[in-house]
Each structure stands twice: as structure tokens, then as C-alpha cells.
Amino acid sequence: QPRNLKKLIWGSNPDRGLPLAAKIFQEIRKRWPELELHVFGRASIYGWGPEVESSFLPRPEHSENVFLHDSVSRLQLAMEFRSAWAVFYPTFWPETCCMMALEAQACGTPVITAPVGALPETVQGGILTYDYLNAVSQLRNVNRWQKLSEAGIAGTKEKNWDAIAKGWADYLAGQLDAGDSRIGAKNVIPEVLGEASQG
């Protein structure tokens, strides 16, 4: 479907930096006032009530063109990602594996985020930076946007459970092989995986 070039999405829990993101977003709007930030990550997903969530929402002075949406299904969120121009996620949260970023990239939506936690590993189709004004400026370039969109789709195809399990198995097997001479250990991981895959 057509992309809305004004539409940025925040799709994570608001306690991961939404108030700061809204403040940064207002600075970016000084250059591109038409931009909109649509917030789909809501604390209700985690069972939090409005009284808990309220402290993690944008301050009134940072709320212009920021739209808070109720939580939606995965399919509806995918449709939102596919209609957006980018995900805007300037977070300080030490992500281990950001599912929201993976889902957005699978939809071909570039992710603008901070280089914290595992985000440099998770985000192949996006810009990792603390200079968010520059990142938005880069994505205004159609060719740059297209390359990042394609890189995100390609990168998420490699993030399936079989590939992740194989990566861990290879890593652990390498660690055991390295320790064989020191402790006399036998690497049985390939045998165990072989039996598991046959059964």
C-alpha cells in the first residue's frame, strides 16, 4: 500500500523512552512540521492501567502531532508499519532483541533508533544514531529509504528460530571444541541436534 511520508511510528512500551522521543520529535518538526508520530506501543499490553502508564506518556508541551492509539492486533500493527514511512524509536532501553524493530523491518519500514543494547544487531534496515535530525534527513532521500527498506526485509528473513538455534549451537560447539584439550570434554552438540532433527 502507499506509504504516508508524514507518518512515523513508535511501537514499543512507552516506558522505553516515549516522553524523550516526543520531545526529540518536536525538535525535528521545527524542520518538517507536517510529520506525525503515531504511538501504538501501549502499556496495556503489559497489564498496566492508565494510572501507571500516564507517567510514561508525552508531556503536553511535546504532544503536538503525537497520536496515541489503543493497542492493536499483530496483523493491524503490520498494516500500520506498511503504511508508515519509518519507525521512530530513540530509546535508552537495553534491548536484547527488539521484536517491534524486527516486525517493522519485515514490513520494509526503516527503523530510526539508538545504538544501545542489541539494536545494532537487530536493525539492519535502519539508522542507528543519536543524531535523529540527521537520520530523518537521510530517510527523506528516496534511494536511501529504498536501500534500507530492502536491507530490513533481507535481514529479518535470517532471523528465524532455526537460524538462531543453529547460531547458538555453532557457538557452543566452538566453545566446547576450544576446551577439549584442557578438560577432555567431548562435543556432543552435533549428535544431540542430529537426533532431535530426526525425531
N, CA, C and O of each residue as an XYZ file, in Angstrom:
796
protein
N       0.843     -1.184      0.000
C       0.000      0.000      0.000
C       0.885      1.242      0.000
O       2.058      1.172      0.365
N       0.323      2.378     -0.409
C       1.141      3.600     -0.455
C       1.650      3.993      0.929
O       0.960      3.807      1.932
N       2.848      4.532      0.970
C       3.435      4.993      2.232
C       3.009      6.424      2.513
O       2.961      7.267      1.618
N       2.704      6.673      3.763
C       2.393      8.029      4.215
C       3.707      8.669      4.650
O       4.249      8.328      5.701
N       4.218      9.592      3.847
C       5.538     10.171      4.102
C       5.580     11.056      5.342
O       6.655     11.490      5.756
N       4.422     11.329      5.936
C       4.389     12.128      7.165
C       4.381     11.251      8.414
O       4.538     11.753      9.527
N       4.197      9.945      8.233
C       3.867      9.063      9.360
C       5.073      8.319      9.917
O       5.702      7.513      9.231
N       5.383      8.610     11.187
C       6.374      7.863     11.948
C       5.630      7.049     13.009
O       4.568      7.457     13.480
N       6.188      5.907     13.378
C       5.535      5.048     14.367
C       6.459      4.774     15.541
O       7.647      4.500     15.371
N       5.890      4.854     16.733
C       6.510      4.318     17.949
C       5.699      3.069     18.271
O       4.484      3.161     18.442
N       6.338      1.903     18.359
C       5.592      0.673     18.569
C       6.007     -0.105     19.789
O       5.645     -1.275     19.917
N       6.753      0.497     20.691
C       7.236     -0.216     21.863
C       6.558      0.295     23.124
O       5.792      1.258     23.088
N       6.854     -0.366     24.242
C       6.316      0.058     25.532
C       6.713      1.511     25.803
O       7.872      1.868     25.593
N       5.789      2.357     26.262
C       6.121      3.775     26.472
C       7.217      4.021     27.510
O       7.865      5.067     27.482
N       7.433      3.069     28.429
C       8.466      3.296     29.444
C       9.874      3.169     28.881
O      10.851      3.371     29.603
N       9.989      2.835     27.594
C      11.306      2.703     26.972
C      11.777      4.003     26.329
O      12.671      4.005     25.483
N      11.162      5.103     26.740
C      11.648      6.406     26.300
C      10.685      7.237     25.500
O      11.109      8.183     24.837
N       9.389      6.923     25.531
C       8.427      7.698     24.736
C       8.418      9.188     25.074
O       8.360     10.001     24.152
N       8.472      9.593     26.359
C       8.492     11.045     26.625
C       9.677     11.746     25.962
O       9.529     12.846     25.429
N      10.844     11.116     25.996
C      12.023     11.691     25.346
C      11.845     11.705     23.835
O      12.204     12.679     23.173
N      11.288     10.624     23.287
C      11.062     10.559     21.836
C      10.140     11.679     21.383
O      10.369     12.290     20.339
N       9.083     11.956     22.174
C       8.147     13.029     21.809
C       8.836     14.388     21.839
O       8.573     15.249     21.000
N       9.720     14.570     22.818
C      10.459     15.841     22.909
C      11.392     16.013     21.703
O      11.453     17.088     21.106
N      12.110     14.951     21.356
C      13.005     14.995     20.186
C      12.186     15.219     18.922
O      12.580     15.978     18.037
N      11.044     14.551     18.853
C      10.165     14.677     17.691
C       9.745     16.125     17.453
O       9.667     16.560     16.304
N       9.473     16.877     18.517
C       9.089     18.272     18.355
C      10.231     19.106     17.801
O      10.003     20.052     17.047
N      11.456     18.764     18.169
C      12.619     19.460     17.588
C      12.721     19.177     16.094
O      13.024     20.072     15.305
N      12.466     17.924     15.711
C      12.509     17.545     14.295
C      11.414     18.260     13.513
O      11.615     18.632     12.357
N      10.252     18.452     14.143
C       9.133     19.130     13.485
C       9.410     20.601     13.201
O       8.706     21.214     12.398
N      10.406     21.166     13.834
C      10.762     22.554     13.506
C      11.239     22.644     12.062
O      11.116     23.686     11.418
N      11.786     21.533     11.562
C      12.239     21.492     10.169
C      11.174     20.912      9.244
O      11.001     21.370      8.114
N      10.452     19.888      9.744
C       9.397     19.246      8.958
C       8.119     19.233      9.791
O       7.790     18.209     10.389
N       7.392     20.349      9.843
C       6.234     20.481     10.738
C       5.082     19.542     10.412
O       4.209     19.326     11.254
N       5.062     18.983      9.211
C       3.959     18.109      8.815
C       4.066     16.698      9.390
O       3.107     15.930      9.314
N       5.216     16.347      9.961
C       5.406     14.987     10.453
C       4.445     14.654     11.595
O       4.065     15.513     12.391
N       4.065     13.369     11.645
C       3.182     12.863     12.694
C       3.854     11.662     13.358
O       4.507     10.858     12.693
N       3.688     11.551     14.670
C       4.191     10.392     15.407
C       2.992      9.623     15.948
O       2.236     10.132     16.776
N       2.826      8.388     15.469
C       1.709      7.539     15.869
C       2.217      6.492     16.854
O       3.108      5.705     16.537
N       1.642      6.493     18.043
C       2.093      5.614     19.135
C       1.145      4.425     19.242
O      -0.033      4.578     19.564
N       1.683      3.234     18.964
C       0.902      2.008     19.069
C       1.371      1.129     20.217
O       0.628      0.252     20.657
N       2.576      1.340     20.711
C       3.039      0.582     21.859
C       2.449      1.174     23.118
O       2.830      2.272     23.525
N       1.538      0.473     23.734
C       0.880      0.991     24.928
C       1.094      0.036     26.087
O       1.239     -1.172     25.896
N       1.110      0.581     27.270
C       1.408     -0.204     28.460
C       0.318     -1.219     28.795
O       0.554     -2.127     29.592
N      -0.872     -1.085     28.202
C      -1.950     -2.040     28.485
C      -1.565     -3.456     28.056
O      -2.092     -4.432     28.589
N      -0.648     -3.569     27.095
C      -0.163     -4.885     26.668
C       0.443     -5.628     27.852
O       0.379     -6.855     27.930
N       1.031     -4.870     28.768
C       1.704     -5.457     29.919
C       0.811     -5.501     31.152
O       1.269     -5.813     32.251
N      -0.473     -5.186     30.959
C      -1.413     -5.219     32.074
C      -1.375     -3.981     32.949
O      -1.955     -3.978     34.035
N      -0.705     -2.931     32.499
C      -0.651     -1.688     33.271
C      -1.927     -0.889     33.034
O      -2.440     -0.834     31.916
N      -2.423     -0.282     34.078
C      -3.575      0.596     33.957
C      -3.156      2.007     33.580
O      -1.967      2.324     33.574
N      -4.134      2.862     33.264
C      -3.838      4.250     32.869
C      -3.039      5.018     33.915
O      -2.223      5.872     33.568
N      -3.269      4.720     35.203
C      -2.569      5.457     36.259
C      -1.073      5.176     36.247
O      -0.279      6.041     36.614
N      -0.682      3.983     35.831
C       0.744      3.650     35.736
C       1.323      4.204     34.439
O       2.418      4.767     34.431
N       0.588      4.042     33.349
C       1.077      4.466     32.041
C       1.245      5.983     31.944
O       2.121      6.456     31.220
N       0.437      6.740     32.646
C       0.398      8.192     32.463
C       1.761      8.852     32.655
O       2.067      9.838     31.986
N       2.581      8.321     33.557
C       3.891      8.935     33.791
C       4.867      8.681     32.641
O       5.929      9.300     32.579
N       4.509      7.770     31.734
C       5.390      7.452     30.606
C       4.879      8.014     29.282
O       5.423      7.703     28.222
N       3.839      8.838     29.341
C       3.290      9.427     28.122
C       3.939     10.794     27.872
O       4.491     11.402     28.789
N       3.867     11.268     26.626
C       4.470     12.577     26.318
C       3.880     13.687     27.168
O       2.692     13.667     27.490
N       4.705     14.649     27.527
C       4.230     15.823     28.250
C       3.359     16.655     27.309
O       3.545     16.606     26.093
N       2.424     17.408     27.849
C       1.520     18.199     26.988
C       2.256     19.088     25.986
O       1.830     19.215     24.838
N       3.350     19.697     26.416
C       4.079     20.601     25.512
C       4.825     19.867     24.399
O       5.331     20.500     23.472
N       4.896     18.535     24.483
C       5.564     17.735     23.457
C       4.577     16.843     22.703
O       4.976     15.852     22.093
N       3.299     17.193     22.746
C       2.260     16.298     22.216
C       1.678     16.709     20.870
O       0.821     16.010     20.329
N       2.132     17.831     20.327
C       1.580     18.260     19.039
C       1.955     17.266     17.946
O       3.121     16.897     17.802
N       0.960     16.838     17.180
C       1.119     15.838     16.113
C       1.570     14.474     16.624
O       2.095     13.661     15.863
N       1.364     14.228     17.918
C       1.615     12.900     18.502
C       0.250     12.275     18.769
O      -0.565     12.838     19.499
N       0.007     11.112     18.177
C      -1.297     10.464     18.262
C      -1.176      9.142     19.010
O      -0.448      8.244     18.587
N      -1.891      9.031     20.120
C      -1.884      7.807     20.923
C      -3.024      6.909     20.468
O      -4.185      7.317     20.461
N      -2.681      5.681     20.088
C      -3.679      4.716     19.627
C      -3.810      3.590     20.648
O      -2.855      3.265     21.354
N      -4.989      3.007     20.719
C      -5.162      1.818     21.545
C      -4.340      0.681     20.963
O      -3.976      0.702     19.787
N      -4.054     -0.299     21.786
C      -3.306     -1.466     21.311
C      -4.083     -2.149     20.190
O      -5.313     -2.203     20.209
N      -3.341     -2.668     19.215
C      -3.955     -3.330     18.063
C      -3.380     -4.733     17.929
O      -2.387     -5.066     18.577
N      -4.000     -5.548     17.094
C      -3.518     -6.904     16.855
C      -2.215     -6.854     16.051
O      -1.857     -5.817     15.493
N      -1.518     -7.983     16.002
C      -0.273     -8.066     15.224
C      -0.530     -7.750     13.744
O       0.261     -7.053     13.108
N      -1.622     -8.258     13.211
C      -1.951     -8.011     11.809
C      -2.215     -6.528     11.569
O      -1.742     -5.957     10.586
N      -2.970     -5.913     12.469
C      -3.251     -4.479     12.324
C      -1.970     -3.660     12.466
O      -1.779     -2.671     11.759
N      -1.092     -4.076     13.383
C       0.168     -3.355     13.550
C       1.020     -3.483     12.293
O       1.668     -2.522     11.877
N       1.021     -4.668     11.688
C       1.765     -4.853     10.435
C       1.235     -3.916      9.355
O       2.014     -3.362      8.579
N      -0.079     -3.736      9.299
C      -0.657     -2.813      8.322
C      -0.222     -1.378      8.605
O       0.025     -0.601      7.683
N      -0.132     -1.037      9.892
C       0.336      0.306     10.249
C       1.795      0.489      9.834
O       2.159      1.527      9.282
N       2.628     -0.517     10.100
C       4.031     -0.444      9.678
C       4.134     -0.277      8.164
O       4.946      0.505      7.671
N       3.309     -1.013      7.436
C       3.380     -0.974      5.967
C       2.889      0.350      5.389
O       3.190      0.676      4.241
N       2.138      1.112      6.175
C       1.663      2.411      5.686
C       2.583      3.556      6.123
O       2.470      4.675      5.623
N       3.489      3.269      7.055
C       4.340      4.325      7.623
C       5.612      4.512      6.808
O       6.013      3.652      6.023
N       6.220      5.650      7.020
C       7.462      5.983      6.343
C       8.658      5.469      7.134
O       9.674      5.098      6.546
N       8.547      5.442      8.482
C       9.643      4.955      9.319
C       9.150      4.697     10.736
O       8.112      5.209     11.156
N       9.917      3.893     11.460
C       9.734      3.741     12.901
C      10.683      4.718     13.577
O      11.856      4.808     13.214
N      10.174      5.446     14.555
C      10.978      6.420     15.295
C      11.096      5.918     16.726
O      10.131      5.965     17.489
N      12.295      5.431     17.092
C      12.480      4.759     18.374
C      13.778      5.203     19.054
O      14.693      4.397     19.227
N      13.862      6.476     19.438
C      15.054      6.934     20.170
C      14.965      6.487     21.625
O      14.418      7.193     22.471
N      15.505      5.320     21.898
C      15.343      4.704     23.208
C      16.653      4.650     23.981
O      17.736      4.750     23.404
N      16.536      4.492     25.277
C      17.706      4.240     26.120
C      17.607      2.839     26.712
O      18.447      2.449     27.524
N      16.586      2.078     26.313
C      16.334      0.757     26.875
C      17.361     -0.255     26.355
O      17.614     -0.299     25.151
N      17.959     -1.070     27.236
C      18.962     -2.053     26.775
C      18.300     -3.279     26.148
O      18.257     -4.350     26.753
N      17.788     -3.110     24.939
C      17.084     -4.182     24.245
C      17.981     -5.416     24.090
O      19.183     -5.299     23.852
N      17.373     -6.595     24.229
C      18.095     -7.835     23.931
C      17.790     -8.273     22.503
O      18.699     -8.644     21.761
N      16.546     -8.234     22.124
C      16.135     -8.480     20.733
C      14.802     -7.776     20.563
O      13.794     -8.225     21.109
N      14.779     -6.708     19.834
C      13.584     -5.866     19.737
C      12.629     -6.419     18.683
O      12.841     -6.239     17.483
N      11.574     -7.096     19.145
C      10.597     -7.676     18.225
C       9.917     -6.600     17.379
O       9.644     -6.813     16.198
N       9.643     -5.442     17.992
C       8.997     -4.371     17.245
C       9.847     -3.944     16.055
O       9.325     -3.722     14.963
N      11.163     -3.827     16.267
C      12.052     -3.432     15.168
C      12.091     -4.506     14.091
O      12.116     -4.190     12.902
N      12.097     -5.771     14.495
C      12.093     -6.862     13.514
C      10.795     -6.868     12.713
O      10.818     -7.040     11.494
N       9.674     -6.684     13.386
C       8.386     -6.678     12.696
C       8.305     -5.525     11.701
O       7.811     -5.694     10.586
N       8.790     -4.356     12.105
C       8.769     -3.204     11.198
C       9.633     -3.459      9.975
O       9.221     -3.188      8.847
N      10.836     -3.981     10.200
C      11.738     -4.247      9.076
C      11.176     -5.315      8.140
O      11.358     -5.237      6.925
N      10.493     -6.313      8.703
C       9.865     -7.338      7.872
C       8.819     -6.722      6.949
O       8.537     -7.254      5.876
N       8.242     -5.590      7.376
C       7.274     -4.860      6.554
C       7.955     -3.856      5.629
O       7.284     -3.103      4.923
N       9.287     -3.845      5.632
C      10.015     -2.919      4.770
C      10.073     -1.508      5.295
O      10.356     -0.580      4.538
N       9.809     -1.322      6.587
C       9.791      0.017      7.181
C      11.107      0.276      7.904
O      11.401     -0.406      8.885
N      11.907      1.236      7.455
C      13.179      1.536      8.124
C      12.968      1.986      9.569
O      11.944      2.575      9.914
N      13.963      1.691     10.398
C      13.905      1.992     11.825
C      14.974      3.023     12.174
O      16.152      2.827     11.876
N      14.564      4.111     12.799
C      15.491      5.103     13.336
C      15.567      4.862     14.839
O      14.566      5.003     15.542
N      16.737      4.504     15.331
C      16.852      4.178     16.749
C      18.261      4.439     17.250
O      19.155      4.809     16.489
N      18.438      4.238     18.554
C      19.740      4.458     19.189
C      20.584      3.189     19.129
O      20.039      2.086     19.099
N      21.901      3.335     19.111
C      22.787      2.168     19.092
C      23.008      1.613     20.494
O      24.137      1.601     20.984
N      21.939      1.153     21.142
C      22.049      0.632     22.506
C      21.626     -0.830     22.537
O      20.887     -1.290     21.666
N      22.100     -1.559     23.549
C      21.726     -2.952     23.711
C      22.028     -3.748     22.460
O      23.100     -3.615     21.869
N      21.076     -4.579     22.058
C      21.249     -5.420     20.874
C      20.672     -4.786     19.613
O      20.582     -5.447     18.578
N      20.278     -3.510     19.683
C      19.704     -2.877     18.497
C      20.666     -2.845     17.307
O      20.210     -3.001     16.175
N      21.989     -2.650     17.506
C      22.887     -2.721     16.351
C      22.872     -4.092     15.674
O      23.122     -4.197     14.473
N      22.583     -5.132     16.437
C      22.498     -6.473     15.868
C      21.138     -6.717     15.225
O      21.044     -7.410     14.212
N      20.089     -6.151     15.807
C      18.717     -6.396     15.358
C      18.342     -5.569     14.136
O      17.583     -6.029     13.283
N      18.867     -4.354     14.047
C      18.438     -3.419     12.997
C      19.444     -3.414     11.846
O      20.526     -2.837     11.948
N      19.064     -4.068     10.754
C      19.859     -3.999      9.527
C      19.277     -2.990      8.538
O      19.986     -2.456      7.684
N      17.988     -2.745      8.669
C      17.309     -1.820      7.771
C      16.919     -0.550      8.495
O      15.736     -0.270      8.694
N      17.922      0.216      8.887
C      17.622      1.439      9.603
C      18.864      2.248      9.889
O      19.947      1.949      9.384
N      18.703      3.268     10.695
C      19.806      4.161     11.040
C      19.946      4.166     12.552
O      19.016      4.523     13.275
N      21.120      3.766     13.020
C      21.437      3.744     14.446
C      22.247      4.992     14.761
O      23.350      5.169     14.243
N      21.702      5.854     15.608
C      22.343      7.153     15.813
C      21.771      7.833     17.045
O      20.756      7.403     17.593
N      22.435      8.901     17.475
C      21.850      9.825     18.444
C      21.528     11.156     17.765
O      20.972     12.060     18.389
N      21.882     11.269     16.488
C      21.588     12.474     15.710
C      20.318     12.210     14.895
O      20.382     11.886     13.709
N      19.180     12.352     15.544
C      17.914     11.961     14.921
C      17.488     12.909     13.814
O      16.829     12.492     12.862
N      17.850     14.163     13.924
C      17.545     15.106     12.858
C      18.234     14.686     11.571
O      17.634     14.717     10.497
N      19.490     14.294     11.682
C      20.235     13.823     10.520
C      19.644     12.538      9.962
O      19.585     12.356      8.746
N      19.204     11.644     10.848
C      18.619     10.373     10.402
C      17.346     10.608      9.602
O      17.144      9.993      8.555
N      16.489     11.496     10.091
C      15.268     11.817      9.352
C      15.619     12.446      8.014
O      14.993     12.149      6.996
N      16.615     13.309      8.018
C      17.057     13.939      6.771
C      17.540     12.895      5.767
O      17.234     12.984      4.578
N      18.294     11.908      6.246
C      18.770     10.846      5.351
C      17.611     10.069      4.730
O      17.638      9.739      3.544
N      16.598      9.781      5.541
C      15.477      8.986      5.036
C      14.577      9.768      4.091
O      13.727      9.180      3.422
N      14.750     11.076      4.027
C      13.998     11.852      3.041
C      14.509     11.566      1.631
O      13.827     11.851      0.646
N      15.698     11.008      1.542
C      16.263     10.606      0.250
C      15.627      9.273     -0.156
O      15.777      8.272      0.544
N      14.929      9.263     -1.271
C      14.167      8.082     -1.697
C      15.072      6.873     -1.899
O      14.712      5.760     -1.518
N      16.239      7.082     -2.494
C      17.153      5.957     -2.729
C      17.669      5.365     -1.427
O      17.771      4.146     -1.289
N      17.995      6.233     -0.470
C      18.465      5.757      0.837
C      17.351      4.987      1.544
O      17.594      3.927      2.120
N      16.132      5.523      1.500
C      14.993      4.847      2.111
C      14.804      3.458      1.493
O      14.611      2.475      2.209
N      14.861      3.388      0.171
C      14.631      2.112     -0.520
C      15.687      1.078     -0.155
O      15.364     -0.089      0.066
N      16.946      1.498     -0.092
C      18.018      0.563      0.275
C      17.829      0.031      1.690
O      18.020     -1.161      1.933
N      17.458      0.895      2.618
C      17.250      0.463      3.997
C      16.017     -0.424      4.118
O      16.005     -1.373      4.902
N      14.990     -0.119      3.351
C      13.784     -0.953      3.340
C      14.134     -2.368      2.887
O      13.732     -3.342      3.523
N      14.875     -2.481      1.800
C      15.272     -3.790      1.277
C      16.206     -4.519      2.236
O      16.097     -5.732      2.411
N      17.124     -3.782      2.855
C      18.054     -4.400      3.810
C      17.304     -4.945      5.020
O      17.656     -6.001      5.546
N      16.278     -4.235      5.458
C      15.486     -4.699      6.597
C      14.738     -5.977      6.285
O      14.711     -6.899      7.101
N      14.132     -6.040      5.117
C      13.408     -7.252      4.716
C      14.367     -8.432      4.630
O      14.074     -9.513      5.141
N      15.516     -8.224      3.982
C      16.503     -9.304      3.849
C      17.028     -9.743      5.211
O      17.192    -10.938      5.457
N      17.293     -8.785      6.095
C      17.838     -9.115      7.412
C      16.882     -9.910      8.272
O      17.308    -10.800      9.009
N      15.589     -9.605      8.194
C      14.627    -10.327      9.034
C      14.401    -11.750      8.531
O      14.013    -12.623      9.309
N      14.635    -11.993      7.259
C      14.496    -13.359      6.746
C      15.513    -14.294      7.394
O      15.286    -15.502      7.476
N      16.627    -13.739      7.851
C      17.655    -14.542      8.507
C      17.382    -14.709      9.999
O      18.106    -15.442     10.674
N      16.360    -14.051     10.526
C      16.091    -14.074     11.962
C      14.993    -15.076     12.313
O      14.127    -14.780     13.136
N      15.022    -16.261     11.697
C      14.043    -17.282     12.068
C      14.632    -18.167     13.163
O      15.841    -18.158     13.394
N      13.771    -18.930     13.837
C      14.227    -19.695     15.007
C      15.262    -20.750     14.643
O      16.178    -21.004     15.425
N      15.133    -21.375     13.462
C      16.113    -22.388     13.058
C      17.504    -21.773     12.914
O      18.495    -22.346     13.366
N      17.566    -20.600     12.279
C      18.863    -19.943     12.084
C      19.457    -19.497     13.416
O      20.664    -19.609     13.633
N      18.610    -18.993     14.303
C      19.105    -18.544     15.611
C      19.600    -19.736     16.428
O      20.656    -19.663     17.058
N      18.837    -20.839     16.419
C      19.260    -22.048     17.150
C      20.570    -22.583     16.600
O      21.444    -22.997     17.362
N      20.714    -22.577     15.272
C      21.966    -23.056     14.664
C      23.133    -22.165     15.063
O      24.229    -22.657     15.333
N      22.905    -20.866     15.101
C      23.971    -19.949     15.508
C      24.451    -20.229     16.919
O      25.652    -20.239     17.189
N      23.499    -20.457     17.820
C      23.877    -20.780     19.206
C      24.574    -22.134     19.282
O      25.564    -22.284     19.999
N      24.064    -23.119     18.547
C      24.682    -24.450     18.561
C      26.115    -24.379     18.041
O      27.018    -24.993     18.610
N      26.321    -23.626     16.954
C      27.676    -23.481     16.409
C      28.595    -22.791     17.408
O      29.749    -23.184     17.580
N      28.074    -21.759     18.065
C      28.879    -21.039     19.053
C      29.269    -21.959     20.205
O      30.436    -22.016     20.592
N      28.293    -22.676     20.750
C      28.567    -23.562     21.886
C      29.490    -24.702     21.482
O      30.367    -25.093     22.253
N      29.300    -25.237     20.283
C      30.192    -26.301     19.809
C      31.619    -25.792     19.708
O      32.564    -26.496     20.064
N      31.774    -24.558     19.217
C      33.115    -23.966     19.128
C      33.753    -23.796     20.491
O      34.951    -24.019     20.659
N      32.942    -23.398     21.466
C      33.462    -23.248     22.832
C      33.883    -24.584     23.416
O      34.906    -24.677     24.096
N      33.093    -25.624     23.151
C      33.443    -26.956     23.644
C      34.694    -27.490     22.954
O      35.559    -28.088     23.594
N      34.784    -27.265     21.627
C      35.985    -27.705     20.899
C      37.225    -27.029     21.454
O      38.273    -27.658     21.599
N      37.101    -25.736     21.766
C      38.248    -24.995     22.300
C      38.659    -25.529     23.661
O      39.828    -25.438     24.035
N      37.711    -26.084     24.405
C      38.023    -26.590     25.733
C      38.383    -28.055     25.779
O      38.787    -28.554     26.829
N      38.245    -28.772     24.650
C      38.528    -30.216     24.631
C      39.901    -30.566     25.179
O      40.042    -31.473     25.999
N      40.913    -29.836     24.718
C      42.283    -30.180     25.110
C      42.536    -29.884     26.584
O      43.399    -30.505     27.205
N      41.786    -28.940     27.142
C      42.015    -28.565     28.533
C      41.274    -29.463     29.513
O      41.800    -29.802     30.573
N      40.036    -29.851     29.152
C      39.238    -30.584     30.137
C      38.812    -31.965     29.665
O      38.109    -32.678     30.381
N      39.234    -32.349     28.462
C      38.868    -33.669     27.956
C      37.395    -33.804     27.636
O      36.862    -34.913     27.641
N      36.714    -32.681     27.355
C      35.285    -32.730     27.060
C      35.045    -33.234     25.650
O      35.875    -33.041     24.762
N      33.928    -33.869     25.453
C      33.543    -34.330     24.122
C      32.405    -33.462     23.619
O      31.443    -33.205     24.342
N      32.515    -33.013     22.386
C      31.466    -32.177     21.805
C      30.335    -33.083     21.313
O      30.473    -33.762     20.295
N      29.230    -33.087     22.037
C      28.088    -33.934     21.670
C      26.947    -33.127     21.065
O      25.903    -33.686     20.727
N      27.134    -31.823     20.926
C      26.039    -30.993     20.424
C      25.587    -31.432     19.028
O      24.383    -31.548     18.800
N      26.523    -31.685     18.065
C      26.040    -32.126     16.747
C      25.244    -33.426     16.826
O      24.271    -33.611     16.096
N      25.663    -34.327     17.717
C      24.936    -35.592     17.854
C      23.539    -35.355     18.410
O      22.565    -35.935     17.930
N      23.447    -34.497     19.425
C      22.139    -34.203     20.034
C      21.228    -33.520     19.022
O      20.051    -33.864     18.913
N      21.763    -32.561     18.286
C      20.950    -31.862     17.287
C      20.534    -32.801     16.188
O      19.416    -32.708     15.682
N      21.428    -33.720     15.802
C      21.097    -34.693     14.765
C      19.945    -35.585     15.198
O      19.035    -35.856     14.416
N      19.986    -36.040     16.444
C      18.907    -36.895     16.958
C      17.611    -36.103     17.043
O      16.541    -36.616     16.717
N      17.707    -34.848     17.484
C      16.498    -34.032     17.629
C      15.852    -33.772     16.277
O      14.627    -33.792     16.153
N      16.684    -33.525     15.256
C      16.127    -33.207     13.945
C      15.519    -34.442     13.282
O      14.595    -34.319     12.478
N      16.036    -35.644     13.614
C      15.471    -36.856     13.048
C      14.203    -37.289     13.763
O      13.322    -37.905     13.163
N      14.112    -36.959     15.068
C      12.951    -37.375     15.860
C      11.877    -36.369     15.758
O      10.814    -36.539     16.356
